[in-house]
Amino acid sequence: MLFKELAGYYEELEAVSSRLTMVGILSEMFKASELDEIDKIIYMTEGVLAPPFEGVESGVAEKTMIDAIAMATGHSKADVENEYRASGDIGLSAMAASRKSRLKRIAQKQFTVREIYASMRKIATISGVGSKLSKVRLLADMISSSSPAEAKYIARYPLGQLRLGVGDATILEALSLMATGERKSKADLEGAFNICSDLGAVGLVLRKEGMEGIRKFKVSLFKPIRPQLAERLPTAEEIMKRMGGKAAVEQKYDGFRCQVHKKGKTVKIYSRRLEETTQMFPEVIAAAIHDLDAESIIFEGEALAYNDVTGEFLPFQETIQRKRKHGIKAMSESMPLRLFAFDLMYMEGKDYMGIPYSGRRAALERALRNSKTIIPSGRIIATSPGELERFFESSIEEGLEGIVAKDLSSAYTAGARKFSWIKMKRSYKGELSDTVDLVIVGYYLGRGSRAEFGFGGLLCAAYNKSRDVFETVSRIGTGFTEKQLSELKERLEKIRSSGKPVRVDSILKPDFWVEPKYVVVVRADEITRSPTHTCGMRRQGEGGGIGYALRFPRLVGDETIRSDKGAEEATTTEEIVEMFSIQKHLSIAR
Ligand code: ATP
């Protein structure tokens, strides 16, 4: 496919807001791709160069792009920069500069999608002295021989600012439509995506082998599985009832979620966001190579610093801070990490995900029996709410976060939040019993000194998975620390959007919109119904038409922006609605 054609589809996508129309355009676009380029088109449309676990960053900063636009069009850097500051959109700046180019246009080259993708990959590998100039030249070369419309996307793509309004869920639906003429095969495609975390790879198999290939999709080493997530319920009674009277109850550790892949002496670790984090855990790697009774294995656990002598656990924040302060090596010697393993997905060529929890756990325990570093999570089998409650209390006493109850007969459901895992955390009297993770979609200047400073408050949203959009649920205007104020201002200014981002559904209008990217942890007193927030508003049936909002929201946590979650991993609309009903239920019980 020529890049010109791809840019044409992108222009069409930008011009529409109906999700159905978008799915149609994307499906036509995928259909028009050649057999072995659909993966590249998918990555480009996602705005990335590769799946998250490959860790390929574009390596292009705003300044580099401004220099490239200037070099390609003969305008001064200052002019390009001024234009960019005014529009807030590097793509529009590139398009405008290209239209009014001062240089004699070299005969336009018809770049293919493959060529543009290959150049971007090449740029991502350039480093060291003089690397900026080499990148500028390569980018300028692409821009100067392209049309203004192409230049727009060449400029936006490596900065991660494509602004097409397309999320993973929409891409999956479009792939389904391309392959079967219907959107409902999305579930099968999502199943394949959940076990490889690579939309490009799913697209390739689909293009080459059709749905047949997708149904045969297998878990493979060094392609991380999208993690199973836990539901919430507030009381031991409800958990035990839901579990049918008997359940495994595991301690809930507040550390780093680690998915470990091992084949012989090669071990890699992936985070909850499916990024490779192998470097952070030397002691776990050594233990995985030497201690495990398995040549090849994929399993999951939570890593945190644990003091054998005092029996003290160091939670996530403290573990991270110590690592930063003392360095990974020193820390691994002075206070080694333990990995509390809680699930097994694959071992010695066998897929364990469909095997019931009790079978997976027994096999996992056998594989770990010789390790002191990788140990099974603490757990009991409970047959009454009382037992669960006592285990919960003793876990809290040990300094842990709570418990996760697990259905003994359930399979591992990759990428899904189901009631086969139910978490219960310390509850805070009179407040919501859990924090929520919200995406920042805009910000306000506020009044007086705040306005002068350039930041006054946030507009935050939950993620609606079925609509693939972000729905507002809270305005946060108080309780920021100095550090939070300056960090938020600095980060948000960089991702301002000239208009409302396509995937944001909002009635409120902040002073500035931002691309949905950053997740913050928010605590509130309660959830209320709201006519001004769109969270849950577009639901059909009971309660539809009026949204949900947080009462007295404030940021919590030491990290201002949550580094282990991306926008689509934020709390979902469904969860907010569910938390509202838990809260209603609790207030009746009190
Ligand atoms: P979620 O992962 O549910 O979106 P979150 O990232 O905010 O939310 P929590 O609400 O703390 O995390 O609960 C789930 C997380 O608990 C898991 O992602 C996992 O990292 C962690 N965890 C700790 N101990 C266990 C355990 N024994 N079994 C499963 N998960 C555990």
Residues whose N, C-alpha, C, O or C-beta is under 5 A from the ligand:
A	BS01	ATP	L229 A230 E250 Q251 K252 Y253 R257 E302 F342 S377 V404
